[in-house]
Amino acid sequence: MTKTTPYYAVIFTSTQNEDITGYQDMAEKMETLAKQQKGFIGIESARNQVGITVSYWESLEAIKNWKQNSEHLLAQQKGRSQWYNWYHVRICKVEREYDFDLS
């Protein structure tokens, strides 16, 4: 994913409870829904002891609109009540990017 800078990254880090029933289905639903939102650019995710999901957005307004999406609000509530022990959200402005690709 390469996007003209600047753009914004929302970094969501978390640890989960033992009961993650329904989590994967909700995560897939939220990714599908996020991709339909105006201003969405992309997403990357990894989970081990700590989960890290980074979503990319064109503007702070697009991030605000996503945070207030009614289905996303329900997923956030479910995360707090069932799936997460802890989470932290960071919103960053990406000024520059570069990559390396051996292929």
Secondary structure, DSSP 8 states (H G I E B T S, - for coil): ----SSEEEEEEEEEE-S--TTHHHHHHHHHHHHHTSTTEEEEEEEESSSEEEEEEES-HHHHHHHHT-HHHHHHHHHIIIIIEEEEEEEEEEE---------
